[in-house]
Each structure stands twice: as C-alpha cells, then as structure tokens.
Amino acid sequence: MLKPTAVRRDLRLRPVRPASWWFDALLLVGFGAVTLALATGALLGLDLAVREWAYAHHPAPIYWTARAFNLIGQGGWLLTPLAGALAVAVAWRDRTVRPLLLVAGAFVLLYLTVGPLKLLTDRAAPSSDLPPTQSVRIFNDLPPTEYDLSYPSGHVVNAILWYGVIAVLLTALTAGRLHPTVYRLIRFAPPAILLVTTTYLNFHWLTDGVSALLIGLFLDRLLHRVPWDGLPLPGRLRAWDRPFTSYS
C-alpha cells in the first residue's frame, strides 16, 4: 500500500504535464483567439450550422440518452456536493483539513472566472427564442429576460475542474490504489461527454464548449499546481494537518 509522505512546508508549485508555463499561455491565447474570432463574426456560421444539424438529428433514443449523460456536468447539485462529501471522508479518515482546502479552491476559482466571463460576453443559448443570427452573437445586447450566460460552457468547465478534484480525492481515499486507467477515465471522459452532449442538445454553441475546454484546462492546471499539502494553517487547525495528495 502506498503511504503519504510528510507534510511539505515549502510552497513550491506542484508539477503538471506539460510542465512548462508555455502550455498555460497557449491555452489562454487559444481562448482569446476563439473569443476574438466570435467577436468579429468569423465562427458564427460554424455555430449556426452545427445548431441546425443538431436540431435535424434528434431521434428520441439518442436525445434522451444525451440528456441523461448531460446530467454529469451539473455543478450545483451533483459535482460540488460529491466533491465535498469525498473531501469530508478523506479529512475524517486521515485527520486533515487539507482536502477541504482543495474543494474550496476549486469553488472560488470557478466563481471568480467563469461567472464574470459569462456576464461579460452576454451570449444567448442556441435554443433561444430570438432569431439565431441574433442569439449566436457574442458581446450581445440581450433583453433582460433572455438567458445570456452561454459563453463559455459552465458544464464543460465544471467537468474539467470538479472531476479533476474528484480524481485526486479518490486517489487519497484509496491510499494511492486507484488504477491509473480509472483515474484518467474520471479526469478526461466527463469533459468530452459534456462537450458533445451540450452541443448536440443545443444547450450551448459549439464554440462555447471549445472555449470552455481551453479556459477549463488552464484553470485545472492552476488548481493542481497549488501545494495543498504545504499551505500554512492557523494554530487551531494544526491538529488536523496531514498530507493527502503526496504519495511515495
């Protein structure tokens, strides 16, 4: 059985792959490029074409299967409580508050980035009652009653961040015995499923999902760089201060 190492008191960033910050910069440049292309109208035709194709291919069995799979991206009533419950389980078993820091960090990171981006870009959903040529536009001027939080897709960003957190917590809960294939499946399958289902169901434009992949991966890398086992804790919490992410 793998055993956790001692708590590291240095605050060196944890490694991610690819390790260099150039990949993070590339993700941000990609997100900016997609946003700029949408603002200039370059990708709106692609979004409209995908929307029309999806509406023309909705046989009931496939549609309801997609609806069922789409539920795995619900952050409020599924992913946040699930991650929280796993964090509590790890915290109680290992007598450490550090798993709760990871969950709090993911929540704050999402709250400070995705929500403001949605408000700033003011984009309607493909299923909007507005004319498609109007609802597809980004940096829109939508009526107050219109849904205007499409860009980027919260479902996809939720899947990237929260399933990454869940994979880390399950690794800790199993004392490092989580099979690498299972770990990768938890990490990568949900975002791919959400990208396909939200686009197919016309909950989001295709570019909403693509941009969410880019910004979501960037946020995920930031979250996993944080040395959660080494962050200083106030005196009252030091009795519950053990590592949970480091195994040797």
HURA-V304330 format. One record per pair of residues at least 24 apart in sequence whose ideal C-beta (glycine too) atoms are under 10 Angstrom apart, sorted by the first residue. I is the first residue (numbers start at 0). J is the second residue. D is the distance in whole Angstrom. If there is no record, write none. Layout:
i=I j=J d=D
i=I j=J d=D
This chain:
i=0 j=173 d=9
i=0 j=174 d=5
i=0 j=175 d=7
i=0 j=176 d=7
i=0 j=246 d=10
i=1 j=170 d=9
i=1 j=173 d=9
i=1 j=174 d=6
i=1 j=175 d=3
i=1 j=176 d=7
i=1 j=246 d=4
i=1 j=247 d=7
i=2 j=174 d=7
i=2 j=175 d=8
i=2 j=245 d=10
i=2 j=246 d=7
i=2 j=247 d=7
i=3 j=93 d=8
i=3 j=95 d=9
i=3 j=171 d=8
i=3 j=174 d=8
i=3 j=175 d=8
i=3 j=228 d=8
i=3 j=241 d=7
i=3 j=242 d=5
i=3 j=243 d=7
i=3 j=244 d=8
i=3 j=245 d=6
i=3 j=246 d=6
i=3 j=247 d=8
i=4 j=228 d=8
i=4 j=242 d=6
i=4 j=244 d=10
i=4 j=245 d=5
i=4 j=246 d=7
i=4 j=247 d=5
i=5 j=228 d=9
i=5 j=241 d=9
i=5 j=242 d=7
i=5 j=245 d=8
i=5 j=247 d=10
i=6 j=95 d=9
i=6 j=97 d=8
i=6 j=226 d=10
i=6 j=228 d=5
i=6 j=229 d=6
i=6 j=230 d=10
i=6 j=232 d=9
i=6 j=237 d=10
i=6 j=240 d=6
i=6 j=241 d=6
i=6 j=242 d=5
i=6 j=243 d=10
i=6 j=245 d=8
i=7 j=226 d=6
i=7 j=227 d=10
i=7 j=228 d=6
i=7 j=229 d=4
i=7 j=230 d=10
i=7 j=242 d=7
i=7 j=244 d=10
i=7 j=245 d=7
i=8 j=226 d=10
i=8 j=228 d=9
i=8 j=229 d=6
i=8 j=230 d=10
i=8 j=231 d=8
i=9 j=226 d=7
i=9 j=229 d=6
i=10 j=225 d=9
i=10 j=226 d=5
i=10 j=229 d=6
i=10 j=230 d=7
i=10 j=231 d=8
i=11 j=224 d=10
i=11 j=226 d=6
i=11 j=229 d=8
i=12 j=221 d=10
i=12 j=223 d=9
i=12 j=224 d=4
i=12 j=225 d=7
i=12 j=226 d=7
i=13 j=222 d=10
i=13 j=223 d=6
i=13 j=224 d=5
i=13 j=225 d=7
i=13 j=226 d=6
i=13 j=227 d=8
i=13 j=228 d=9
i=13 j=229 d=9
i=13 j=244 d=8
i=13 j=245 d=9
i=14 j=223 d=9
i=14 j=224 d=8
i=15 j=219 d=9
i=15 j=220 d=5
i=15 j=221 d=9
i=15 j=222 d=10
i=15 j=223 d=5
i=15 j=224 d=6
i=16 j=220 d=9
i=16 j=223 d=10
i=17 j=220 d=9
i=18 j=224 d=10
i=20 j=220 d=9
i=20 j=224 d=10
i=22 j=216 d=9
i=22 j=217 d=9
i=22 j=220 d=8
i=23 j=216 d=9
i=23 j=217 d=6
i=23 j=218 d=10
i=23 j=220 d=6
i=23 j=221 d=8
i=23 j=224 d=9
i=24 j=217 d=9
i=25 j=213 d=9
i=25 j=216 d=10
i=25 j=217 d=9
i=26 j=212 d=9
i=26 j=213 d=5
i=26 j=214 d=7
i=26 j=215 d=9
i=26 j=216 d=5
i=26 j=217 d=4
i=26 j=218 d=9
i=26 j=219 d=10
i=26 j=220 d=8
i=27 j=213 d=8
i=27 j=214 d=8
i=27 j=217 d=6
i=28 j=213 d=9
i=29 j=209 d=9
i=29 j=210 d=8
i=29 j=212 d=9
i=29 j=213 d=5
i=29 j=214 d=9
i=29 j=216 d=9
i=29 j=217 d=9
i=30 j=116 d=9
i=30 j=151 d=8
i=30 j=209 d=9
i=30 j=210 d=6
i=30 j=211 d=9
i=30 j=212 d=9
i=30 j=213 d=4
i=30 j=214 d=5
i=30 j=215 d=10
i=30 j=216 d=9
i=30 j=217 d=7
i=31 j=210 d=10
i=31 j=213 d=9
i=31 j=214 d=10
i=32 j=210 d=10
i=32 j=213 d=9
i=33 j=137 d=10
i=33 j=150 d=9
i=33 j=151 d=9
i=33 j=206 d=6
i=33 j=207 d=10
i=33 j=209 d=6
i=33 j=210 d=5
i=33 j=211 d=10
i=33 j=212 d=10
i=33 j=213 d=7
i=33 j=214 d=10
i=34 j=116 d=9
i=34 j=119 d=10
i=34 j=120 d=7
i=34 j=137 d=7
i=34 j=138 d=9
i=34 j=150 d=8
i=34 j=151 d=9
i=34 j=206 d=9
i=34 j=210 d=7
i=34 j=213 d=10
i=34 j=214 d=10
i=35 j=137 d=10
i=36 j=137 d=10
i=36 j=206 d=8
i=37 j=120 d=8
i=37 j=122 d=8
i=37 j=135 d=9
i=37 j=136 d=8
i=37 j=137 d=4
i=37 j=138 d=8
i=37 j=150 d=8
i=37 j=204 d=9
i=37 j=206 d=6
i=37 j=207 d=10
i=37 j=210 d=8
i=38 j=120 d=9
i=38 j=136 d=9
i=38 j=137 d=6
i=38 j=138 d=6
i=39 j=137 d=10
i=40 j=135 d=9
i=40 j=136 d=8
i=40 j=137 d=9
i=42 j=135 d=9
i=42 j=137 d=9
i=42 j=204 d=9
i=42 j=205 d=8
i=42 j=206 d=5
i=42 j=209 d=9
i=43 j=131 d=9
i=43 j=132 d=8
i=43 j=135 d=5
i=43 j=136 d=7
i=43 j=137 d=8
i=43 j=204 d=9
i=43 j=206 d=9
i=44 j=132 d=10
i=44 j=135 d=9
i=45 j=135 d=10
i=45 j=204 d=9
i=45 j=205 d=7
i=45 j=206 d=7
i=45 j=209 d=10
i=46 j=122 d=10
i=46 j=125 d=8
i=46 j=131 d=9
i=46 j=134 d=10
i=46 j=135 d=5
i=46 j=136 d=10
i=46 j=137 d=10
i=46 j=198 d=9
i=46 j=203 d=10
i=46 j=204 d=4
i=46 j=205 d=6
i=46 j=206 d=6
i=46 j=207 d=8
i=47 j=125 d=9
i=47 j=131 d=6
i=47 j=132 d=7
i=47 j=134 d=10
i=47 j=135 d=6
i=47 j=204 d=9
i=47 j=205 d=10
i=48 j=205 d=9
i=49 j=125 d=8
i=49 j=198 d=6
i=49 j=199 d=9
i=49 j=201 d=9
i=49 j=204 d=7
i=49 j=205 d=5
i=49 j=206 d=9
i=49 j=208 d=10
i=50 j=124 d=10
i=50 j=125 d=4
i=50 j=126 d=9
i=50 j=131 d=6
i=50 j=134 d=9
i=50 j=135 d=8
i=50 j=198 d=9
i=50 j=201 d=6
i=50 j=204 d=7
i=50 j=205 d=8
i=51 j=125 d=9
i=51 j=131 d=8
i=51 j=201 d=10
i=52 j=198 d=10
i=52 j=199 d=9
i=53 j=125 d=8
i=53 j=126 d=10
i=53 j=198 d=7
i=53 j=199 d=5
i=53 j=200 d=7
i=53 j=201 d=5
i=53 j=205 d=9
i=54 j=125 d=9
i=54 j=126 d=9
i=54 j=199 d=10
i=54 j=201 d=7
i=56 j=199 d=8
i=57 j=199 d=8
i=57 j=200 d=9
i=57 j=201 d=9
i=61 j=199 d=8
i=62 j=199 d=8
i=62 j=200 d=7
i=64 j=196 d=9
i=64 j=199 d=10
i=65 j=192 d=9
i=65 j=195 d=8
i=65 j=196 d=5
i=65 j=197 d=9
i=65 j=198 d=10
i=65 j=199 d=5
i=65 j=200 d=5
i=65 j=202 d=10
i=66 j=196 d=8
i=66 j=199 d=10
i=66 j=200 d=7
i=66 j=202 d=10
i=67 j=196 d=9
i=68 j=189 d=9
i=68 j=192 d=5
i=68 j=193 d=8
i=68 j=195 d=8
i=68 j=196 d=5
i=68 j=199 d=10
i=68 j=200 d=10
i=69 j=154 d=7
i=69 j=192 d=8
i=69 j=193 d=7
i=69 j=195 d=9
i=69 j=196 d=4
i=69 j=197 d=6
i=69 j=199 d=9
i=69 j=200 d=6
i=69 j=202 d=7
i=70 j=154 d=10
i=70 j=193 d=10
i=70 j=196 d=9
i=71 j=154 d=9
i=71 j=157 d=9
i=71 j=158 d=7
i=71 j=161 d=10
i=71 j=162 d=9
i=71 j=188 d=9
i=71 j=189 d=6
i=71 j=192 d=7
i=71 j=193 d=7
i=71 j=196 d=9
i=72 j=152 d=8
i=72 j=153 d=8
i=72 j=154 d=4
i=72 j=155 d=7
i=72 j=156 d=9
i=72 j=157 d=5
i=72 j=158 d=5
i=72 j=159 d=10
i=72 j=161 d=9
i=72 j=162 d=9
i=72 j=189 d=7
i=72 j=190 d=9
i=72 j=192 d=8
i=72 j=193 d=4
i=72 j=194 d=10
i=72 j=196 d=8
i=72 j=197 d=7
i=72 j=202 d=10
i=73 j=153 d=10
i=73 j=154 d=8
i=73 j=157 d=8
i=73 j=158 d=10
i=73 j=161 d=10
i=74 j=105 d=10
i=74 j=106 d=9
i=74 j=109 d=7
i=74 j=113 d=9
i=74 j=153 d=7
i=74 j=154 d=8
i=74 j=156 d=9
i=74 j=157 d=4
i=74 j=158 d=9
i=74 j=160 d=9
i=74 j=161 d=6
i=75 j=153 d=10
i=75 j=157 d=9
i=77 j=157 d=9
i=77 j=161 d=9
i=78 j=105 d=9
i=78 j=154 d=10
i=78 j=157 d=6
i=78 j=158 d=8
i=78 j=160 d=9
i=78 j=161 d=4
i=78 j=162 d=7
i=78 j=164 d=9
i=78 j=165 d=8
i=78 j=189 d=9
i=79 j=105 d=9
i=79 j=106 d=7
i=79 j=109 d=9
i=79 j=157 d=9
i=79 j=161 d=7
i=79 j=164 d=10
i=81 j=161 d=8
i=81 j=162 d=10
i=81 j=164 d=9
i=81 j=165 d=6
i=81 j=168 d=9
i=82 j=106 d=9
i=82 j=160 d=9
i=82 j=161 d=6
i=82 j=162 d=9
i=82 j=163 d=10
i=82 j=164 d=5
i=82 j=165 d=6
i=82 j=167 d=9
i=82 j=168 d=7
i=83 j=164 d=10
i=83 j=168 d=10
i=84 j=168 d=9
i=85 j=164 d=8
i=85 j=165 d=6
i=85 j=166 d=10
i=85 j=167 d=9
i=85 j=168 d=4
i=85 j=169 d=7
i=85 j=171 d=9
i=85 j=172 d=6
i=86 j=164 d=8
i=86 j=165 d=10
i=86 j=167 d=10
i=86 j=168 d=6
i=86 j=171 d=9
i=86 j=172 d=10
i=86 j=243 d=9
i=87 j=168 d=10
i=88 j=168 d=8
i=88 j=169 d=10
i=88 j=171 d=9
i=88 j=172 d=6
i=89 j=167 d=9
i=89 j=168 d=6
i=89 j=169 d=9
i=89 j=170 d=10
i=89 j=171 d=5
i=89 j=172 d=5
i=89 j=173 d=10
i=89 j=243 d=6
i=89 j=244 d=10
i=90 j=168 d=10
i=90 j=171 d=10
i=90 j=239 d=7
i=90 j=241 d=9
i=90 j=243 d=8
i=91 j=239 d=10
i=92 j=171 d=9
i=92 j=172 d=7
i=92 j=174 d=9
i=92 j=243 d=9
i=93 j=171 d=7
i=93 j=172 d=9
i=93 j=174 d=9
i=93 j=239 d=9
i=93 j=241 d=5
i=93 j=242 d=8
i=93 j=243 d=6
i=94 j=238 d=8
i=94 j=239 d=5
i=94 j=240 d=9
i=94 j=241 d=6
i=95 j=171 d=9
i=95 j=228 d=9
i=95 j=232 d=10
i=95 j=236 d=9
i=95 j=238 d=10
i=95 j=239 d=5
i=95 j=240 d=6
i=95 j=241 d=4
i=95 j=242 d=7
i=95 j=243 d=6
i=96 j=232 d=7
i=96 j=235 d=10
i=96 j=236 d=5
i=96 j=237 d=10
i=96 j=238 d=9
i=96 j=239 d=5
i=96 j=240 d=7
i=96 j=241 d=9
i=96 j=243 d=10
i=97 j=171 d=9
i=97 j=227 d=6
i=97 j=228 d=6
i=97 j=229 d=9
i=97 j=230 d=8
i=97 j=232 d=8
i=97 j=236 d=9
i=97 j=239 d=8
i=97 j=240 d=7
i=97 j=241 d=7
i=97 j=242 d=7
i=97 j=243 d=5
i=97 j=244 d=8
i=98 j=164 d=9
i=98 j=167 d=8
i=98 j=168 d=6
i=98 j=171 d=7
i=98 j=172 d=9
i=98 j=227 d=8
i=98 j=243 d=5
i=98 j=244 d=9
i=99 j=227 d=10
i=99 j=236 d=10
i=99 j=239 d=10
i=100 j=225 d=9
i=100 j=227 d=6
i=100 j=228 d=10
i=100 j=230 d=6
i=100 j=232 d=9
i=100 j=236 d=10
i=100 j=243 d=10
i=101 j=163 d=10
i=101 j=164 d=6
i=101 j=167 d=7
i=101 j=168 d=7
i=101 j=171 d=9
i=101 j=222 d=8
i=101 j=223 d=9
i=101 j=225 d=8
i=101 j=227 d=5
i=101 j=228 d=10
i=101 j=243 d=8
i=101 j=244 d=8
i=102 j=161 d=9
i=102 j=164 d=6
i=102 j=165 d=10
i=102 j=168 d=8
i=104 j=160 d=10
i=104 j=164 d=9
i=104 j=221 d=9
i=104 j=222 d=6
i=104 j=225 d=6
i=104 j=227 d=8
i=104 j=230 d=9
i=105 j=157 d=10
i=105 j=160 d=5
i=105 j=161 d=7
i=105 j=163 d=8
i=105 j=164 d=5
i=105 j=165 d=10
i=105 j=167 d=10
i=105 j=218 d=9
i=105 j=219 d=9
i=105 j=222 d=6
i=106 j=160 d=9
i=106 j=161 d=9
i=106 j=164 d=10
i=107 j=222 d=10
i=108 j=156 d=10
i=108 j=160 d=7
i=108 j=218 d=6
i=108 j=219 d=9
i=108 j=221 d=7
i=108 j=222 d=6
i=108 j=225 d=10
i=109 j=153 d=8
i=109 j=156 d=7
i=109 j=157 d=7
i=109 j=160 d=6
i=109 j=161 d=8
i=109 j=215 d=9
i=109 j=218 d=7
i=109 j=222 d=10
i=111 j=218 d=10
i=112 j=151 d=10
i=112 j=156 d=8
i=112 j=160 d=10
i=112 j=214 d=7
i=112 j=215 d=10
i=112 j=217 d=9
i=112 j=218 d=6
i=112 j=221 d=10
i=113 j=148 d=9
i=113 j=150 d=10
i=113 j=151 d=7
i=113 j=152 d=9
i=113 j=153 d=6
i=113 j=155 d=10
i=113 j=156 d=5
i=113 j=157 d=8
i=113 j=160 d=9
i=113 j=211 d=8
i=113 j=214 d=8
i=113 j=215 d=8
i=113 j=218 d=8
i=114 j=148 d=8
i=114 j=153 d=8
i=116 j=148 d=9
i=116 j=150 d=7
i=116 j=151 d=6
i=116 j=153 d=10
i=116 j=156 d=9
i=116 j=210 d=9
i=116 j=211 d=10
i=116 j=214 d=7
i=117 j=147 d=8
i=117 j=148 d=4
i=117 j=149 d=7
i=117 j=150 d=6
i=117 j=151 d=7
i=117 j=152 d=10
i=117 j=153 d=7
i=117 j=207 d=10
i=118 j=147 d=8
i=118 j=148 d=7
i=119 j=150 d=9
i=120 j=147 d=9
i=120 j=148 d=9
i=120 j=149 d=8
i=120 j=150 d=4
i=120 j=151 d=8
i=120 j=207 d=9
i=120 j=210 d=9
i=121 j=145 d=9
i=121 j=147 d=5
i=121 j=148 d=8
i=121 j=149 d=9
i=121 j=150 d=8
i=122 j=146 d=9
i=122 j=147 d=6
i=122 j=148 d=8
i=122 j=149 d=4
i=122 j=150 d=4
i=122 j=151 d=9
i=122 j=203 d=9
i=122 j=204 d=8
i=122 j=206 d=9
i=122 j=207 d=7
i=123 j=147 d=6
i=123 j=148 d=9
i=123 j=149 d=6
i=123 j=150 d=9
i=123 j=204 d=9
i=124 j=148 d=8
i=124 j=149 d=5
i=124 j=150 d=10
i=124 j=197 d=10
i=124 j=201 d=7
i=124 j=202 d=6
i=124 j=203 d=7
i=124 j=204 d=8
i=124 j=207 d=9
i=125 j=149 d=8
i=125 j=197 d=10
i=125 j=198 d=8
i=125 j=200 d=9
i=125 j=201 d=4
i=125 j=202 d=7
i=125 j=203 d=7
i=125 j=204 d=6
i=125 j=205 d=9
i=125 j=207 d=9
i=126 j=200 d=8
i=126 j=201 d=5
i=126 j=202 d=7
i=126 j=203 d=9
i=127 j=201 d=9
i=134 j=204 d=9
i=135 j=204 d=7
i=135 j=206 d=9
i=137 j=204 d=9
i=137 j=206 d=8
i=137 j=207 d=10
i=137 j=210 d=10
i=148 j=207 d=10
i=149 j=197 d=10
i=149 j=202 d=8
i=149 j=203 d=6
i=149 j=204 d=6
i=149 j=206 d=10
i=149 j=207 d=5
i=150 j=203 d=8
i=150 j=204 d=8
i=150 j=206 d=8
i=150 j=207 d=5
i=150 j=208 d=10
i=150 j=210 d=6
i=150 j=211 d=8
i=151 j=203 d=8
i=151 j=204 d=10
i=151 j=206 d=9
i=151 j=207 d=6
i=151 j=208 d=8
i=151 j=209 d=8
i=151 j=210 d=4
i=151 j=211 d=4
i=151 j=212 d=8
i=151 j=213 d=8
i=151 j=214 d=6
i=151 j=215 d=8
i=152 j=190 d=10
i=152 j=193 d=7
i=152 j=194 d=8
i=152 j=197 d=6
i=152 j=198 d=9
i=152 j=202 d=8
i=152 j=203 d=4
i=152 j=204 d=8
i=152 j=205 d=10
i=152 j=206 d=9
i=152 j=207 d=4
i=152 j=208 d=5
i=152 j=209 d=9
i=152 j=210 d=8
i=152 j=211 d=4
i=152 j=212 d=9
i=152 j=214 d=10
i=152 j=215 d=9
i=153 j=193 d=10
i=153 j=197 d=9
i=153 j=202 d=10
i=153 j=203 d=9
i=153 j=207 d=9
i=153 j=211 d=7
i=153 j=215 d=10
i=154 j=189 d=9
i=154 j=190 d=9
i=154 j=192 d=10
i=154 j=193 d=5
i=154 j=194 d=9
i=154 j=196 d=8
i=154 j=197 d=5
i=154 j=202 d=7
i=154 j=203 d=7
i=154 j=207 d=9
i=154 j=208 d=8
i=154 j=211 d=8
i=155 j=189 d=9
i=155 j=190 d=6
i=155 j=191 d=9
i=155 j=192 d=10
i=155 j=193 d=5
i=155 j=194 d=6
i=155 j=196 d=10
i=155 j=197 d=7
i=155 j=198 d=10
i=155 j=203 d=8
i=155 j=207 d=8
i=155 j=208 d=5
i=155 j=209 d=9
i=155 j=210 d=9
i=155 j=211 d=4
i=155 j=212 d=6
i=155 j=213 d=10
i=155 j=214 d=9
i=155 j=215 d=6
i=156 j=190 d=9
i=156 j=193 d=9
i=156 j=208 d=10
i=156 j=210 d=9
i=156 j=211 d=5
i=156 j=212 d=8
i=156 j=213 d=10
i=156 j=214 d=7
i=156 j=215 d=4
i=156 j=216 d=9
i=156 j=217 d=10
i=156 j=218 d=7
i=156 j=219 d=9
i=157 j=189 d=9
i=157 j=190 d=9
i=157 j=193 d=8
i=157 j=211 d=9
i=157 j=215 d=8
i=158 j=186 d=10
i=158 j=187 d=10
i=158 j=188 d=9
i=158 j=189 d=4
i=158 j=190 d=4
i=158 j=191 d=9
i=158 j=192 d=8
i=158 j=193 d=5
i=158 j=194 d=8
i=158 j=197 d=10
i=158 j=211 d=9
i=158 j=212 d=10
i=158 j=215 d=8
i=159 j=186 d=8
i=159 j=187 d=9
i=159 j=189 d=8
i=159 j=190 d=5
i=159 j=193 d=9
i=159 j=211 d=8
i=159 j=212 d=7
i=159 j=214 d=9
i=159 j=215 d=4
i=159 j=216 d=6
i=159 j=217 d=9
i=159 j=218 d=7
i=159 j=219 d=5
i=159 j=220 d=10
i=159 j=222 d=10
i=160 j=190 d=10
i=160 j=215 d=6
i=160 j=216 d=10
i=160 j=218 d=6
i=160 j=219 d=6
i=160 j=221 d=10
i=160 j=222 d=6
i=160 j=223 d=10
i=161 j=189 d=8
i=161 j=219 d=10
i=162 j=186 d=6
i=162 j=187 d=8
i=162 j=188 d=8
i=162 j=189 d=5
i=162 j=190 d=7
i=162 j=193 d=10
i=162 j=219 d=9
i=163 j=187 d=9
i=163 j=189 d=10
i=163 j=190 d=9
i=163 j=215 d=9
i=163 j=216 d=10
i=163 j=218 d=10
i=163 j=219 d=5
i=163 j=220 d=10
i=163 j=222 d=7
i=163 j=223 d=7
i=164 j=219 d=9
i=164 j=222 d=7
i=164 j=223 d=9
i=165 j=189 d=9
i=167 j=222 d=9
i=167 j=223 d=8
i=167 j=227 d=9
i=167 j=243 d=8
i=167 j=244 d=6
i=168 j=243 d=8
i=168 j=244 d=9
i=170 j=243 d=9
i=170 j=244 d=8
i=170 j=246 d=8
i=171 j=242 d=9
i=171 j=243 d=4
i=171 j=244 d=7
i=171 j=245 d=10
i=171 j=246 d=8
i=172 j=243 d=9
i=174 j=246 d=8
i=175 j=245 d=10
i=175 j=246 d=4
i=175 j=247 d=9
i=176 j=246 d=10
i=186 j=219 d=9
i=190 j=215 d=7
i=190 j=216 d=9
i=190 j=219 d=9
